[in-house]
Amino acid sequence: MTATEKKGTDLLYALLAEARTYSDVIVMGRGDPDFDTPAHIVAAARQAMVQHGADYSPPEGILPLRQAIAERVARRNGITVDPEQEVVVTNGGQEALFLMVVASVGAGEAMLVPEPNYNTYNDSLRFARAEKIGVPTRVDQQFRVDPEQMRVAITPKTRAMLLVSPNNPSAGVVGRADQEALVAIAREHNLTIIADDIYDLFVYDGIEHVSSAAIPGAHERTLTLNALSKSFSMTGWRIGWITGPAHLMQRVRKLKAAVSGPNSIVAQHAALAALTSSYAAVEMMRDTYSKRRKIVLDGLAAMGIPAGNPQGGQFVFADISHTGYNSIELAKHMLTNAHVLVYPGAAFATGWENYIRITFLQPEDKLRDALQRMQRAMESLPARSGQGA
């Protein structure tokens, strides 16, 4: 099966595999920070290898780390949880989102999913034999999640609501007023809220990040994930977490024990060092991303590619409909002719075939190089009449 024939996660991995065949490729699709893990975290891991390598960890994670997570979400997210009963450490955000979905919906049930959205939620719903109810957002509203659109999409099978803020791939942020309205809808219809806060420390232009679980009346029905992958550049360390009310977290703990058991004890001690030390590295990364974001937006504007202003996260979701090519075709053209990997919007949801996702997770010189290559590739793109598929 070719990359063009694949869908969702399979499509992205197929394009990434092809990209690796080019020695000079610049990856502008994948969401991996280009910074090194801060040195004090690496040092803590080395020490843990010697002092804690043989220690036992319960499936939900060592208590000192769960306590640090509880302190972090209280301080930065306004969420109060019991570290003994309401925190589970996971193998990155990927496992966290899988466990949350499977704990919240089952066969024949449904979850509201604002679109576009991170494609692994679709994979998890398929595994749970549950249905996705896609709720489209609009680029002219900065991909706002409209509470009334969510309300009218509810069916008798709906059991959960997904809120990713800042969103991947659209970079939209759910504001406080909309969070309050969405929580009210969830309470009215007895829905579990699955909240993805993984980009909570990366918002721009003075925009406020609001966690769903911090809204009054939301705690008892909200599972929230986060991870250190993006905030501390610890993608390969595989440390994430879920917080939520005890009755929902009991299901999560049972699933975690059955699916993977405890995380690496060394990685857990590294995570403990990250959460209990300075956030200076995080602040530096956010400031750097804000500058890079402008470089990408300016480069796209020079190519005549419209893109909304990303409110948060690490992505730009750009409209390529004027080219007459769909996103898979254009991504293939960029990879083959410019050796630049961008991700097609078709991988994230049906109906977004005219968009591409571009990250700003490369040094400024590489970003400029990639954008210049893309501009040349756009100029060499054979003319095609009509809109893309």
Contacts in CASP RR format, 6 or more apart in sequence:
PFRMAT RR
TARGET T0000
AUTHOR 0000-0000-0000
METHOD contacts of the structure
MODEL  1
MTATEKKGTDLLYALLAEARTYSDVIVMGRGDPDFDTPAHIVAAARQAMV
QHGADYSPPEGILPLRQAIAERVARRNGITVDPEQEVVVTNGGQEALFLM
VVASVGAGEAMLVPEPNYNTYNDSLRFARAEKIGVPTRVDQQFRVDPEQM
RVAITPKTRAMLLVSPNNPSAGVVGRADQEALVAIAREHNLTIIADDIYD
LFVYDGIEHVSSAAIPGAHERTLTLNALSKSFSMTGWRIGWITGPAHLMQ
RVRKLKAAVSGPNSIVAQHAALAALTSSYAAVEMMRDTYSKRRKIVLDGL
AAMGIPAGNPQGGQFVFADISHTGYNSIELAKHMLTNAHVLVYPGAAFAT
GWENYIRITFLQPEDKLRDALQRMQRAMESLPARSGQGA
1 14 0 8 1.000
2 14 0 8 1.000
3 11 0 8 1.000
3 14 0 8 1.000
3 15 0 8 1.000
3 18 0 8 1.000
3 328 0 8 1.000
3 332 0 8 1.000
4 328 0 8 1.000
4 329 0 8 1.000
4 332 0 8 1.000
6 14 0 8 1.000
7 346 0 8 1.000
7 347 0 8 1.000
8 119 0 8 1.000
8 122 0 8 1.000
8 123 0 8 1.000
8 346 0 8 1.000
8 347 0 8 1.000
8 348 0 8 1.000
9 119 0 8 1.000
9 120 0 8 1.000
9 123 0 8 1.000
9 347 0 8 1.000
11 328 0 8 1.000
11 344 0 8 1.000
11 346 0 8 1.000
11 347 0 8 1.000
12 30 0 8 1.000
12 119 0 8 1.000
12 343 0 8 1.000
12 347 0 8 1.000
15 331 0 8 1.000
15 332 0 8 1.000
15 335 0 8 1.000
15 341 0 8 1.000
15 343 0 8 1.000
15 344 0 8 1.000
16 27 0 8 1.000
16 30 0 8 1.000
16 341 0 8 1.000
18 335 0 8 1.000
19 25 0 8 1.000
19 27 0 8 1.000
19 335 0 8 1.000
19 339 0 8 1.000
19 341 0 8 1.000
22 335 0 8 1.000
22 339 0 8 1.000
24 339 0 8 1.000
25 335 0 8 1.000
25 339 0 8 1.000
25 340 0 8 1.000
25 341 0 8 1.000
26 339 0 8 1.000
26 340 0 8 1.000
26 341 0 8 1.000
26 362 0 8 1.000
26 366 0 8 1.000
26 369 0 8 1.000
26 370 0 8 1.000
26 373 0 8 1.000
27 341 0 8 1.000
27 359 0 8 1.000
27 362 0 8 1.000
28 340 0 8 1.000
28 341 0 8 1.000
28 342 0 8 1.000
28 358 0 8 1.000
28 359 0 8 1.000
28 362 0 8 1.000
28 367 0 8 1.000
28 370 0 8 1.000
29 341 0 8 1.000
29 342 0 8 1.000
29 343 0 8 1.000
29 357 0 8 1.000
29 358 0 8 1.000
29 359 0 8 1.000
30 341 0 8 1.000
30 343 0 8 1.000
30 359 0 8 1.000
30 361 0 8 1.000
31 230 0 8 1.000
31 314 0 8 1.000
31 315 0 8 1.000
31 359 0 8 1.000
31 361 0 8 1.000
32 235 0 8 1.000
32 361 0 8 1.000
33 229 0 8 1.000
33 230 0 8 1.000
33 233 0 8 1.000
33 235 0 8 1.000
33 285 0 8 1.000
33 314 0 8 1.000
33 361 0 8 1.000
34 361 0 8 1.000
34 362 0 8 1.000
34 363 0 8 1.000
35 233 0 8 1.000
35 281 0 8 1.000
35 285 0 8 1.000
36 233 0 8 1.000
37 232 0 8 1.000
37 233 0 8 1.000
37 234 0 8 1.000
37 237 0 8 1.000
37 270 0 8 1.000
38 232 0 8 1.000
38 233 0 8 1.000
38 274 0 8 1.000
38 281 0 8 1.000
40 273 0 8 1.000
40 277 0 8 1.000
41 232 0 8 1.000
41 234 0 8 1.000
41 270 0 8 1.000
41 273 0 8 1.000
41 274 0 8 1.000
41 277 0 8 1.000
42 270 0 8 1.000
43 273 0 8 1.000
44 269 0 8 1.000
44 270 0 8 1.000
44 272 0 8 1.000
44 273 0 8 1.000
45 266 0 8 1.000
45 267 0 8 1.000
45 269 0 8 1.000
45 270 0 8 1.000
45 273 0 8 1.000
47 269 0 8 1.000
48 265 0 8 1.000
48 266 0 8 1.000
48 268 0 8 1.000
48 269 0 8 1.000
48 270 0 8 1.000
49 266 0 8 1.000
52 265 0 8 1.000
52 266 0 8 1.000
52 269 0 8 1.000
53 265 0 8 1.000
53 266 0 8 1.000
55 62 0 8 1.000
55 265 0 8 1.000
57 262 0 8 1.000
57 263 0 8 1.000
57 265 0 8 1.000
57 268 0 8 1.000
58 262 0 8 1.000
59 88 0 8 1.000
59 253 0 8 1.000
59 256 0 8 1.000
59 257 0 8 1.000
59 261 0 8 1.000
59 262 0 8 1.000
60 66 0 8 1.000
60 87 0 8 1.000
60 88 0 8 1.000
60 89 0 8 1.000
60 253 0 8 1.000
60 256 0 8 1.000
60 257 0 8 1.000
60 262 0 8 1.000
61 88 0 8 1.000
61 89 0 8 1.000
61 262 0 8 1.000
61 263 0 8 1.000
61 268 0 8 1.000
62 89 0 8 1.000
62 265 0 8 1.000
62 268 0 8 1.000
62 269 0 8 1.000
62 272 0 8 1.000
63 83 0 8 1.000
63 84 0 8 1.000
64 272 0 8 1.000
65 89 0 8 1.000
65 268 0 8 1.000
65 269 0 8 1.000
65 271 0 8 1.000
65 272 0 8 1.000
65 275 0 8 1.000
66 83 0 8 1.000
66 84 0 8 1.000
66 87 0 8 1.000
66 88 0 8 1.000
66 89 0 8 1.000
66 241 0 8 1.000
67 83 0 8 1.000
68 271 0 8 1.000
68 272 0 8 1.000
68 275 0 8 1.000
68 276 0 8 1.000
69 83 0 8 1.000
69 87 0 8 1.000
69 89 0 8 1.000
69 241 0 8 1.000
69 243 0 8 1.000
69 275 0 8 1.000
70 81 0 8 1.000
70 82 0 8 1.000
70 83 0 8 1.000
70 86 0 8 1.000
70 87 0 8 1.000
70 243 0 8 1.000
71 275 0 8 1.000
72 275 0 8 1.000
73 79 0 8 1.000
73 81 0 8 1.000
73 211 0 8 1.000
73 224 0 8 1.000
73 226 0 8 1.000
73 243 0 8 1.000
74 80 0 8 1.000
74 81 0 8 1.000
76 200 0 8 1.000
76 201 0 8 1.000
77 197 0 8 1.000
77 200 0 8 1.000
77 211 0 8 1.000
77 213 0 8 1.000
77 214 0 8 1.000
77 224 0 8 1.000
78 211 0 8 1.000
78 213 0 8 1.000
78 214 0 8 1.000
79 211 0 8 1.000
79 213 0 8 1.000
79 214 0 8 1.000
79 219 0 8 1.000
79 224 0 8 1.000
79 243 0 8 1.000
80 219 0 8 1.000
81 87 0 8 1.000
81 243 0 8 1.000
81 244 0 8 1.000
82 246 0 8 1.000
85 246 0 8 1.000
85 249 0 8 1.000
86 243 0 8 1.000
86 244 0 8 1.000
86 245 0 8 1.000
86 246 0 8 1.000
86 249 0 8 1.000
87 241 0 8 1.000
87 242 0 8 1.000
87 243 0 8 1.000
87 244 0 8 1.000
87 249 0 8 1.000
88 99 0 8 1.000
88 241 0 8 1.000
88 242 0 8 1.000
88 249 0 8 1.000
88 252 0 8 1.000
88 253 0 8 1.000
88 256 0 8 1.000
89 239 0 8 1.000
89 240 0 8 1.000
89 241 0 8 1.000
89 262 0 8 1.000
89 263 0 8 1.000
89 268 0 8 1.000
89 271 0 8 1.000
90 96 0 8 1.000
90 99 0 8 1.000
90 225 0 8 1.000
90 227 0 8 1.000
90 239 0 8 1.000
90 240 0 8 1.000
90 241 0 8 1.000
90 242 0 8 1.000
90 256 0 8 1.000
90 263 0 8 1.000
91 238 0 8 1.000
91 239 0 8 1.000
91 240 0 8 1.000
91 260 0 8 1.000
91 263 0 8 1.000
92 227 0 8 1.000
92 228 0 8 1.000
92 229 0 8 1.000
92 238 0 8 1.000
92 239 0 8 1.000
92 240 0 8 1.000
93 198 0 8 1.000
93 225 0 8 1.000
93 226 0 8 1.000
93 227 0 8 1.000
93 229 0 8 1.000
93 240 0 8 1.000
94 120 0 8 1.000
95 238 0 8 1.000
95 240 0 8 1.000
95 256 0 8 1.000
95 259 0 8 1.000
95 260 0 8 1.000
96 225 0 8 1.000
96 226 0 8 1.000
96 227 0 8 1.000
96 240 0 8 1.000
96 241 0 8 1.000
96 242 0 8 1.000
97 118 0 8 1.000
97 120 0 8 1.000
97 121 0 8 1.000
97 124 0 8 1.000
97 194 0 8 1.000
97 196 0 8 1.000
97 225 0 8 1.000
98 120 0 8 1.000
98 124 0 8 1.000
98 127 0 8 1.000
98 259 0 8 1.000
99 242 0 8 1.000
99 252 0 8 1.000
99 255 0 8 1.000
99 256 0 8 1.000
99 259 0 8 1.000
100 194 0 8 1.000
100 223 0 8 1.000
100 225 0 8 1.000
100 242 0 8 1.000
100 252 0 8 1.000
101 111 0 8 1.000
101 121 0 8 1.000
101 124 0 8 1.000
101 125 0 8 1.000
101 127 0 8 1.000
101 128 0 8 1.000
101 130 0 8 1.000
101 160 0 8 1.000
101 194 0 8 1.000
102 124 0 8 1.000
102 127 0 8 1.000
102 128 0 8 1.000
102 255 0 8 1.000
103 223 0 8 1.000
103 248 0 8 1.000
103 251 0 8 1.000
103 252 0 8 1.000
103 255 0 8 1.000
104 111 0 8 1.000
104 159 0 8 1.000
104 160 0 8 1.000
104 192 0 8 1.000
104 194 0 8 1.000
104 223 0 8 1.000
104 248 0 8 1.000
105 111 0 8 1.000
105 125 0 8 1.000
105 128 0 8 1.000
105 130 0 8 1.000
105 159 0 8 1.000
105 160 0 8 1.000
105 192 0 8 1.000
106 128 0 8 1.000
106 129 0 8 1.000
106 130 0 8 1.000
106 159 0 8 1.000
107 128 0 8 1.000
107 129 0 8 1.000
107 130 0 8 1.000
108 129 0 8 1.000
108 130 0 8 1.000
108 131 0 8 1.000
108 157 0 8 1.000
109 130 0 8 1.000
109 131 0 8 1.000
109 157 0 8 1.000
109 158 0 8 1.000
109 159 0 8 1.000
109 160 0 8 1.000
110 130 0 8 1.000
110 131 0 8 1.000
110 132 0 8 1.000
110 133 0 8 1.000
110 155 0 8 1.000
110 157 0 8 1.000
110 158 0 8 1.000
110 159 0 8 1.000
110 160 0 8 1.000
111 125 0 8 1.000
111 130 0 8 1.000
111 131 0 8 1.000
111 132 0 8 1.000
111 133 0 8 1.000
111 158 0 8 1.000
111 159 0 8 1.000
111 160 0 8 1.000
111 161 0 8 1.000
111 162 0 8 1.000
111 194 0 8 1.000
112 133 0 8 1.000
112 134 0 8 1.000
112 135 0 8 1.000
112 150 0 8 1.000
112 153 0 8 1.000
112 154 0 8 1.000
112 158 0 8 1.000
112 160 0 8 1.000
112 161 0 8 1.000
112 162 0 8 1.000
112 191 0 8 1.000
113 121 0 8 1.000
113 122 0 8 1.000
113 125 0 8 1.000
113 132 0 8 1.000
113 133 0 8 1.000
113 134 0 8 1.000
113 135 0 8 1.000
113 162 0 8 1.000
114 134 0 8 1.000
114 135 0 8 1.000
114 136 0 8 1.000
114 137 0 8 1.000
114 145 0 8 1.000
114 150 0 8 1.000
114 162 0 8 1.000
114 163 0 8 1.000
114 164 0 8 1.000
114 167 0 8 1.000
115 134 0 8 1.000
115 135 0 8 1.000
115 136 0 8 1.000
115 137 0 8 1.000
115 348 0 8 1.000
115 349 0 8 1.000
115 351 0 8 1.000
115 352 0 8 1.000
116 137 0 8 1.000
116 143 0 8 1.000
116 167 0 8 1.000
116 169 0 8 1.000
116 170 0 8 1.000
116 317 0 8 1.000
116 345 0 8 1.000
116 348 0 8 1.000
116 349 0 8 1.000
116 352 0 8 1.000
116 355 0 8 1.000
117 162 0 8 1.000
117 164 0 8 1.000
117 167 0 8 1.000
117 168 0 8 1.000
117 169 0 8 1.000
117 348 0 8 1.000
117 349 0 8 1.000
118 164 0 8 1.000
118 168 0 8 1.000
118 169 0 8 1.000
118 196 0 8 1.000
118 348 0 8 1.000
119 347 0 8 1.000
119 348 0 8 1.000
119 349 0 8 1.000
121 132 0 8 1.000
121 162 0 8 1.000
122 132 0 8 1.000
122 349 0 8 1.000
125 131 0 8 1.000
125 132 0 8 1.000
130 159 0 8 1.000
131 157 0 8 1.000
133 153 0 8 1.000
133 154 0 8 1.000
133 155 0 8 1.000
133 158 0 8 1.000
134 153 0 8 1.000
134 349 0 8 1.000
135 145 0 8 1.000
135 146 0 8 1.000
135 149 0 8 1.000
135 150 0 8 1.000
135 153 0 8 1.000
136 149 0 8 1.000
136 351 0 8 1.000
137 143 0 8 1.000
137 144 0 8 1.000
137 145 0 8 1.000
137 146 0 8 1.000
137 170 0 8 1.000
137 172 0 8 1.000
138 144 0 8 1.000
139 308 0 8 1.000
139 317 0 8 1.000
139 319 0 8 1.000
142 172 0 8 1.000
142 173 0 8 1.000
142 308 0 8 1.000
142 309 0 8 1.000
142 311 0 8 1.000
143 167 0 8 1.000
143 170 0 8 1.000
143 171 0 8 1.000
143 172 0 8 1.000
143 317 0 8 1.000
144 172 0 8 1.000
144 174 0 8 1.000
144 178 0 8 1.000
145 163 0 8 1.000
145 165 0 8 1.000
145 174 0 8 1.000
145 178 0 8 1.000
145 182 0 8 1.000
146 178 0 8 1.000
147 178 0 8 1.000
147 181 0 8 1.000
147 182 0 8 1.000
147 184 0 8 1.000
147 185 0 8 1.000
150 161 0 8 1.000
150 182 0 8 1.000
150 185 0 8 1.000
151 185 0 8 1.000
154 185 0 8 1.000
154 189 0 8 1.000
154 191 0 8 1.000
158 189 0 8 1.000
158 191 0 8 1.000
159 191 0 8 1.000
159 192 0 8 1.000
160 191 0 8 1.000
160 192 0 8 1.000
160 193 0 8 1.000
160 194 0 8 1.000
161 182 0 8 1.000
161 185 0 8 1.000
161 186 0 8 1.000
161 191 0 8 1.000
161 192 0 8 1.000
161 193 0 8 1.000
161 194 0 8 1.000
162 194 0 8 1.000
162 196 0 8 1.000
163 174 0 8 1.000
163 179 0 8 1.000
163 182 0 8 1.000
163 193 0 8 1.000
163 194 0 8 1.000
163 195 0 8 1.000
163 196 0 8 1.000
163 212 0 8 1.000
164 195 0 8 1.000
164 196 0 8 1.000
164 198 0 8 1.000
165 172 0 8 1.000
165 173 0 8 1.000
165 174 0 8 1.000
165 175 0 8 1.000
165 179 0 8 1.000
165 195 0 8 1.000
165 196 0 8 1.000
165 197 0 8 1.000
165 199 0 8 1.000
165 200 0 8 1.000
165 209 0 8 1.000
165 210 0 8 1.000
165 212 0 8 1.000
166 172 0 8 1.000
166 173 0 8 1.000
166 199 0 8 1.000
166 200 0 8 1.000
166 202 0 8 1.000
166 203 0 8 1.000
166 209 0 8 1.000
166 310 0 8 1.000
166 311 0 8 1.000
166 312 0 8 1.000
166 313 0 8 1.000
167 173 0 8 1.000
168 198 0 8 1.000
168 199 0 8 1.000
168 313 0 8 1.000
168 315 0 8 1.000
169 315 0 8 1.000
169 317 0 8 1.000
169 343 0 8 1.000
169 345 0 8 1.000
169 348 0 8 1.000
169 355 0 8 1.000
169 357 0 8 1.000
170 315 0 8 1.000
170 317 0 8 1.000
171 308 0 8 1.000
171 310 0 8 1.000
171 311 0 8 1.000
171 312 0 8 1.000
171 313 0 8 1.000
171 314 0 8 1.000
171 315 0 8 1.000
171 316 0 8 1.000
171 317 0 8 1.000
172 310 0 8 1.000
172 311 0 8 1.000
172 312 0 8 1.000
173 203 0 8 1.000
173 207 0 8 1.000
173 209 0 8 1.000
173 311 0 8 1.000
173 312 0 8 1.000
174 182 0 8 1.000
174 210 0 8 1.000
174 212 0 8 1.000
175 208 0 8 1.000
175 210 0 8 1.000
176 208 0 8 1.000
176 210 0 8 1.000
179 210 0 8 1.000
179 212 0 8 1.000
179 215 0 8 1.000
180 215 0 8 1.000
182 193 0 8 1.000
182 212 0 8 1.000
183 193 0 8 1.000
183 212 0 8 1.000
183 215 0 8 1.000
183 216 0 8 1.000
183 217 0 8 1.000
183 218 0 8 1.000
185 191 0 8 1.000
186 192 0 8 1.000
186 193 0 8 1.000
186 218 0 8 1.000
186 221 0 8 1.000
187 217 0 8 1.000
187 218 0 8 1.000
187 221 0 8 1.000
190 221 0 8 1.000
191 221 0 8 1.000
192 221 0 8 1.000
192 222 0 8 1.000
192 223 0 8 1.000
192 248 0 8 1.000
193 212 0 8 1.000
193 213 0 8 1.000
193 218 0 8 1.000
193 221 0 8 1.000
193 222 0 8 1.000
193 223 0 8 1.000
194 222 0 8 1.000
194 223 0 8 1.000
194 225 0 8 1.000
195 211 0 8 1.000
195 212 0 8 1.000
195 213 0 8 1.000
195 222 0 8 1.000
195 223 0 8 1.000
195 224 0 8 1.000
195 225 0 8 1.000
196 224 0 8 1.000
196 225 0 8 1.000
197 209 0 8 1.000
197 211 0 8 1.000
197 224 0 8 1.000
197 225 0 8 1.000
197 226 0 8 1.000
198 225 0 8 1.000
198 226 0 8 1.000
198 227 0 8 1.000
198 229 0 8 1.000
198 230 0 8 1.000
199 230 0 8 1.000
199 312 0 8 1.000
199 313 0 8 1.000
199 314 0 8 1.000
200 209 0 8 1.000
200 211 0 8 1.000
200 226 0 8 1.000
201 209 0 8 1.000
201 230 0 8 1.000
201 231 0 8 1.000
201 279 0 8 1.000
201 282 0 8 1.000
201 286 0 8 1.000
202 230 0 8 1.000
202 231 0 8 1.000
202 285 0 8 1.000
202 286 0 8 1.000
202 289 0 8 1.000
202 312 0 8 1.000
202 313 0 8 1.000
202 314 0 8 1.000
203 209 0 8 1.000
203 311 0 8 1.000
203 312 0 8 1.000
203 313 0 8 1.000
204 286 0 8 1.000
204 289 0 8 1.000
204 290 0 8 1.000
204 293 0 8 1.000
204 310 0 8 1.000
204 311 0 8 1.000
204 312 0 8 1.000
205 309 0 8 1.000
205 311 0 8 1.000
207 311 0 8 1.000
207 312 0 8 1.000
211 224 0 8 1.000
212 218 0 8 1.000
212 222 0 8 1.000
212 224 0 8 1.000
213 219 0 8 1.000
213 222 0 8 1.000
213 224 0 8 1.000
213 243 0 8 1.000
213 244 0 8 1.000
219 244 0 8 1.000
219 245 0 8 1.000
220 245 0 8 1.000
221 245 0 8 1.000
221 248 0 8 1.000
222 244 0 8 1.000
222 245 0 8 1.000
223 242 0 8 1.000
223 243 0 8 1.000
223 244 0 8 1.000
223 248 0 8 1.000
223 249 0 8 1.000
223 252 0 8 1.000
224 242 0 8 1.000
224 243 0 8 1.000
224 244 0 8 1.000
225 240 0 8 1.000
225 241 0 8 1.000
225 242 0 8 1.000
226 240 0 8 1.000
226 241 0 8 1.000
227 239 0 8 1.000
227 240 0 8 1.000
227 241 0 8 1.000
228 234 0 8 1.000
228 237 0 8 1.000
228 239 0 8 1.000
228 240 0 8 1.000
228 271 0 8 1.000
228 274 0 8 1.000
228 275 0 8 1.000
229 235 0 8 1.000
229 236 0 8 1.000
229 237 0 8 1.000
229 238 0 8 1.000
229 239 0 8 1.000
229 240 0 8 1.000
230 313 0 8 1.000
230 314 0 8 1.000
231 282 0 8 1.000
231 285 0 8 1.000
232 274 0 8 1.000
232 281 0 8 1.000
232 282 0 8 1.000
233 281 0 8 1.000
233 285 0 8 1.000
234 270 0 8 1.000
234 271 0 8 1.000
234 274 0 8 1.000
237 267 0 8 1.000
237 270 0 8 1.000
237 271 0 8 1.000
238 263 0 8 1.000
238 264 0 8 1.000
238 267 0 8 1.000
239 263 0 8 1.000
239 267 0 8 1.000
239 268 0 8 1.000
239 270 0 8 1.000
239 271 0 8 1.000
240 271 0 8 1.000
242 249 0 8 1.000
242 252 0 8 1.000
243 249 0 8 1.000
262 268 0 8 1.000
289 313 0 8 1.000
289 314 0 8 1.000
289 360 0 8 1.000
289 361 0 8 1.000
291 364 0 8 1.000
292 360 0 8 1.000
292 361 0 8 1.000
292 362 0 8 1.000
292 364 0 8 1.000
292 367 0 8 1.000
293 310 0 8 1.000
293 316 0 8 1.000
293 360 0 8 1.000
295 360 0 8 1.000
295 364 0 8 1.000
295 367 0 8 1.000
295 368 0 8 1.000
295 371 0 8 1.000
296 316 0 8 1.000
296 358 0 8 1.000
296 360 0 8 1.000
296 367 0 8 1.000
296 371 0 8 1.000
297 307 0 8 1.000
297 308 0 8 1.000
297 309 0 8 1.000
297 316 0 8 1.000
299 371 0 8 1.000
299 375 0 8 1.000
300 306 0 8 1.000
300 307 0 8 1.000
300 316 0 8 1.000
300 318 0 8 1.000
300 358 0 8 1.000
300 371 0 8 1.000
301 307 0 8 1.000
302 371 0 8 1.000
302 375 0 8 1.000
303 371 0 8 1.000
303 374 0 8 1.000
303 375 0 8 1.000
303 378 0 8 1.000
304 322 0 8 1.000
305 318 0 8 1.000
305 319 0 8 1.000
305 320 0 8 1.000
305 378 0 8 1.000
306 318 0 8 1.000
306 319 0 8 1.000
307 316 0 8 1.000
307 317 0 8 1.000
307 318 0 8 1.000
307 319 0 8 1.000
308 316 0 8 1.000
308 317 0 8 1.000
308 318 0 8 1.000
310 316 0 8 1.000
310 317 0 8 1.000
314 359 0 8 1.000
314 360 0 8 1.000
314 361 0 8 1.000
315 357 0 8 1.000
315 358 0 8 1.000
315 359 0 8 1.000
315 360 0 8 1.000
316 357 0 8 1.000
316 358 0 8 1.000
316 359 0 8 1.000
316 360 0 8 1.000
317 345 0 8 1.000
317 355 0 8 1.000
317 356 0 8 1.000
317 357 0 8 1.000
318 355 0 8 1.000
318 356 0 8 1.000
318 357 0 8 1.000
318 358 0 8 1.000
319 354 0 8 1.000
319 355 0 8 1.000
320 327 0 8 1.000
320 330 0 8 1.000
320 354 0 8 1.000
320 355 0 8 1.000
320 356 0 8 1.000
321 354 0 8 1.000
321 387 0 8 1.000
321 388 0 8 1.000
323 330 0 8 1.000
323 378 0 8 1.000
323 381 0 8 1.000
323 384 0 8 1.000
323 388 0 8 1.000
324 384 0 8 1.000
324 385 0 8 1.000
324 386 0 8 1.000
324 387 0 8 1.000
324 388 0 8 1.000
325 333 0 8 1.000
325 381 0 8 1.000
325 384 0 8 1.000
325 388 0 8 1.000
326 344 0 8 1.000
326 346 0 8 1.000
326 353 0 8 1.000
326 354 0 8 1.000
326 388 0 8 1.000
326 389 0 8 1.000
327 344 0 8 1.000
327 345 0 8 1.000
327 346 0 8 1.000
327 352 0 8 1.000
327 353 0 8 1.000
327 354 0 8 1.000
327 355 0 8 1.000
327 356 0 8 1.000
328 344 0 8 1.000
328 346 0 8 1.000
328 353 0 8 1.000
330 342 0 8 1.000
330 344 0 8 1.000
330 356 0 8 1.000
330 381 0 8 1.000
331 341 0 8 1.000
331 342 0 8 1.000
331 343 0 8 1.000
331 344 0 8 1.000
331 356 0 8 1.000
333 377 0 8 1.000
333 381 0 8 1.000
334 340 0 8 1.000
334 341 0 8 1.000
334 342 0 8 1.000
334 374 0 8 1.000
334 377 0 8 1.000
335 341 0 8 1.000
335 342 0 8 1.000
337 377 0 8 1.000
337 380 0 8 1.000
338 370 0 8 1.000
338 373 0 8 1.000
338 374 0 8 1.000
338 376 0 8 1.000
338 377 0 8 1.000
339 373 0 8 1.000
340 370 0 8 1.000
340 373 0 8 1.000
340 374 0 8 1.000
340 377 0 8 1.000
342 356 0 8 1.000
342 357 0 8 1.000
342 358 0 8 1.000
342 374 0 8 1.000
343 356 0 8 1.000
343 357 0 8 1.000
343 358 0 8 1.000
344 353 0 8 1.000
344 355 0 8 1.000
344 356 0 8 1.000
344 357 0 8 1.000
345 352 0 8 1.000
345 353 0 8 1.000
345 355 0 8 1.000
345 356 0 8 1.000
345 357 0 8 1.000
346 352 0 8 1.000
346 353 0 8 1.000
348 357 0 8 1.000
353 388 0 8 1.000
353 389 0 8 1.000
354 387 0 8 1.000
354 388 0 8 1.000
360 367 0 8 1.000
362 370 0 8 1.000
END
